[in-house]
Amino acid sequence: MNIHPKLIMYIDGEAHVSGAGILILSASARHDSSIALALDARERAQKTIDALLSAARTGGFTQGDVLETMLSTDRESDRVVDLAIRAVDHIGGTAAFLAALERAGFDPEAT
């Protein structure tokens, strides 16, 4: 999978994957059978998708079902990328985004 340019953000000149990029990469891990992953990794990817879309819905995002379906089939289209960006924008900022990741099982202190 190529990372869409809209999914890259620059902080102090350094490239980072955006929150929408994390959502789409999680969907790739969950749905792309060409990626060799253990079952538990695919389950963690689904938990991440669920937590981020739940947080987006809580923030007023109404197209979660549409986006979830699209993430299972077409993760590289401009439409999916734009919808993922809008979903993450509804989460409500960095603290809410990190809280959603924690609910999915991420440890923000892990290196």
C-alpha positions as CSV (number, residue, x, y, z in Angstrom):
1,M,0.0,0.0,0.0
2,N,1.2,3.5,-0.8
3,I,0.5,6.2,1.7
4,H,-1.6,8.9,0.1
5,P,0.0,12.3,0.3
6,K,-3.0,13.7,2.2
7,L,-2.3,11.2,5.0
8,I,1.2,12.6,5.7
9,M,1.6,15.6,8.0
10,Y,4.8,17.4,8.8
11,I,5.9,18.4,12.2
12,D,9.1,20.4,12.5
13,G,9.9,19.3,8.9
14,E,9.6,15.6,9.8
15,A,7.0,13.4,8.1
16,H,4.4,11.6,10.2
17,V,1.3,9.5,9.4
18,S,-1.9,11.4,10.3
19,G,-4.7,10.1,12.3
20,A,-6.6,9.3,9.1
21,G,-3.5,7.4,7.9
22,I,-3.6,5.3,11.1
23,L,-7.3,4.5,10.4
24,I,-6.5,3.5,6.8
25,L,-3.4,1.5,7.7
26,S,-5.4,-0.3,10.3
27,A,-8.0,-1.2,7.7
28,S,-5.2,-2.5,5.4
29,A,-3.9,-4.6,8.2
30,R,-7.4,-5.9,8.8
31,H,-8.6,-6.5,5.3
32,D,-5.5,-7.0,3.0
33,S,-4.9,-10.7,2.7
34,S,-1.6,-10.1,0.9
35,I,-0.2,-8.7,4.2
36,A,1.1,-11.6,6.3
37,L,-0.2,-10.9,9.8
38,A,-1.2,-13.1,12.7
39,L,-4.9,-13.3,13.6
40,D,-4.4,-11.3,16.8
41,A,-2.8,-8.5,14.8
42,R,-5.8,-8.4,12.5
43,E,-8.1,-8.4,15.6
44,R,-6.1,-5.4,17.0
45,A,-6.5,-3.6,13.7
46,Q,-10.3,-4.1,13.9
47,K,-10.3,-2.8,17.5
48,T,-8.5,0.3,16.2
49,I,-11.0,0.8,13.4
50,D,-13.9,0.3,15.8
51,A,-12.5,2.7,18.5
52,L,-11.7,5.5,16.0
53,L,-15.0,5.3,14.2
54,S,-16.9,5.1,17.5
55,A,-15.1,8.3,18.6
56,A,-15.8,10.0,15.3
57,R,-19.5,9.0,15.6
58,T,-19.6,10.4,19.1
59,G,-18.2,13.7,17.6
60,G,-21.0,13.8,15.1
61,F,-19.6,11.9,12.1
62,T,-22.6,10.4,10.4
63,Q,-21.0,8.4,7.6
64,G,-19.2,5.8,9.8
65,D,-21.0,2.8,8.2
66,V,-20.2,4.0,4.7
67,L,-16.6,4.6,5.6
68,E,-16.2,1.2,7.3
69,T,-17.6,-0.5,4.2
70,M,-15.3,1.5,1.9
71,L,-12.3,0.7,4.2
72,S,-12.9,-3.0,3.6
73,T,-12.6,-2.7,-0.1
74,D,-11.0,0.5,-1.4
75,R,-8.5,2.1,0.9
76,E,-6.5,4.1,-1.6
77,S,-9.2,6.1,-3.4
78,D,-9.4,9.9,-2.9
79,R,-13.0,9.5,-1.6
80,V,-12.0,7.1,1.1
81,V,-9.0,9.2,2.1
82,D,-11.2,12.4,2.3
83,L,-13.9,10.6,4.3
84,A,-11.3,9.2,6.7
85,I,-9.9,12.7,7.2
86,R,-13.4,14.0,7.9
87,A,-14.0,11.1,10.4
88,V,-10.8,11.8,12.3
89,D,-11.6,15.6,12.3
90,H,-14.8,14.7,14.2
91,I,-12.9,12.9,17.0
92,G,-12.2,16.2,18.7
93,G,-8.5,16.7,18.9
94,T,-5.3,15.0,19.9
95,A,-6.4,14.0,23.5
96,A,-9.6,12.4,22.2
97,F,-7.8,10.6,19.4
98,L,-5.2,9.2,21.9
99,A,-8.0,8.2,24.2
100,A,-9.6,6.2,21.3
101,L,-6.3,4.5,20.6
102,E,-5.9,3.6,24.3
103,R,-9.4,2.0,24.2
104,A,-8.2,0.0,21.2
105,G,-5.3,-1.3,23.3
106,F,-2.5,1.0,22.3
107,D,0.0,2.0,25.0
108,P,1.0,5.6,24.2
109,E,4.0,5.2,26.5
110,A,5.4,2.2,24.6
111,T,8.4,2.7,22.3
